[in-house]
Amino acid sequence: MDVIIASNETRAKAFLNKIKGKNPLFICTIGTTETGKIAGISAAGAHPEFTDFTPPADAELLLLGRCKSINGVPVTPDGIPTPGLIAMSALGLADIPVLIVSGGLKIKPQIPFLELGGCPGRDIRTGNAVDNVAEVLERARIAGKHLAKTTDYLVVGESIPGGTTTALGVLSALGVKAEGKVSSTLPENPHNLKSETVKAGLAAAGESFGSLAKNPVKAISCVGDPMMAAFSGLVIGAASHVPVLMAGGTQMSAILALINALNPEVLCNLAVGTTRWVARDKSSDLKGILGQFCDTPILAADLNFSASRFSGLRTYETGLVKEGVGAGGASIAAMAKLGDKVNANLLLKEIERNYALLMGLK
Amino acid sequence: MDVIIASNETRAKAFLNKIKGKNPLFICTIGTTETGKIAGISAAGAHPEFTDFTPPADAELLLLGRCKSINGVPVTPDGIPTPGLIAMSALGLADIPVLIVSGGLKIKPQIPFLELGGCPGRDIRTGNAVDNVAEVLERARIAGKHLAKTTDYLVVGESIPGGTTTALGVLSALGVKAEGKVSSTLPENPHNLKSETVKAGLAAAGESFGSLAKNPVKAISCVGDPMMAAFSGLVIGAASHVPVLMAGGTQMSAILALINALNPEVLCNLAVGTTRWVARDKSSDLKGILGQFCDTPILAADLNFSASRFSGLRTYETGLVKEGVGAGGASIAAMAKLGDKVNANLLLKEIERNYALLMGLK
């Protein structure tokens, strides 16, 4: 299997053994925020206002194989396609069922999605970023409990622009050192801008580094995003019954920090599934963040696009985008389900086929 | 197993064999309409305006074991409790996972639910009862296709007040003779009122008996309800992959007539699962409606409340309520899953226990 074990080898191998040959349910938790529109924060959209359309379009891509809310597929300002393309290709190859869950959206996707009563997030610089957190968390927990009964294990991914900034916000509020350690979709990781944004948010909320260590719900409410309540609740509800592969990059450290504060007893049934681009990223440090509070293993799909015939995909090798829409976790789940029938190279062929189809390329 | 085979014995037994010992997913499709508020049409609520709260409250009962949108549980004007109590008890006993799907609601339930983009229904006497039918049907089909991959089989039930009147509407539009044959929650089945309501709706739409036989989407749009598009789409999406037990009374004949017009090739993978009260009802004729266009088997949970210690439950034996919220299908699914470990009598004990808890009785 083309999977890199990026931390905690024994637990990582045990997790991989648990999911080999198994049939998961893939959940993509989506949300939008005003934080994602701060200039220079996110590349999850051709320009800031487009970030409202990226999560619903990613969700449509996963369920329909094409977007309805936008033409083509979501791209960065440089035209690099969404990692949703990777997730869609992996899930399609392995015939893995998909459920979309809304944490809170400005634009609703034109597909079926699980509604949890959440609202879109405000700019975290207000210090009052997310409404209704406790209720969304509880509804997600109930959904996770029921969904766990339908599947061997869950893979949970996310699509929310600006998500690493809100991740830094929540990690800081919970007292986890993550400045300079969260990942970015952009060519130059804007660490200073993220830190300033988080500092402004904490100050506006009357909070400081670590002051909300014992109040994870308030940490999301002040400086988090609406995906987090949905994601954490789903994991907490499901993971006492089945393993959960948390599909994402450094944002997963914020979810794990929340779970560590809310329900640490489920941590033993979790792993992070990301991409090689995150695991090997020199401008971020997922392992360094997690090491401060848990020993959850990190698995990384050993994807390599350097030999792709499309420049839009080759660019992933320069460190742009890296992860999102559960791309890494979906790839790991597809390889775990299909065994020798699929590897990173076959995955790339399928991604190229879908990219060509969707972009009208040859 | 305490299950009555009410029609098509060979196919019914084959279906029962397919689901024995299997793990289903139970889906409750909910919706509200103005049709349900016509005086004398529905008893699914203590008075007409309460019918907006009945489906969300039923949904909460299934997921939480208690209602949030109302105090206590939904009752008829005579105080007879919702059949959701039967479904909740059966599903709980057998540890069957539940998913709520909204076809279109005035009041949203305070639990996770699958959103399909539908709206509440208007009074069918307008001839313009439901918006967005084709889109909801398509989204439900996609959801059904994905959910089928997570389960051995699906049980799909419904909660929508006034549902037998809209069923009569759609059956009539499709050219199926159902006047005097649909069931009722009320002590006296108001057949004349239902027929007049449907005639007014067809006339307002410029349609007549059978004129929409080849246009099932328009039949729902003119004289149907928002639950129908969601329910039919889920069944169509799922039934080419797994068996589907359609949990309900005479409303299921309208869903089957729609499926017969939309995707008849999936009919072979379906059965209706209802209650003895519907199967033995002298004021309605489910078998007589179905016999006109399909040979889908009818199974009926052999529930009997005559020995209950609660008068509210004993009243079910006088022909009130009879069915709803997938009560019959949920009971059949629980017995099929647990085999000898549960029968109708044990189910009644569990229903009584929950009824006492929820109503504060001893």
Interface residues (C-beta under 8 A of the other chain):
Chain A: N23 L25 L63 L64 D95 I96 P97 V98 L99 S102 K108 Q110 I111 P112 F113 L114 E115 L116 G117 E135 R139 A140 I142 A143 H146 L147 K149 T150 T151
Chain B: N23 L25 L63 L64 D95 I96 P97 V98 L99 S102 K108 Q110 I111 P112 F113 L114 E115 L116 G117 E135 R139 A140 I142 A143 H146 L147 K149 T150 T151
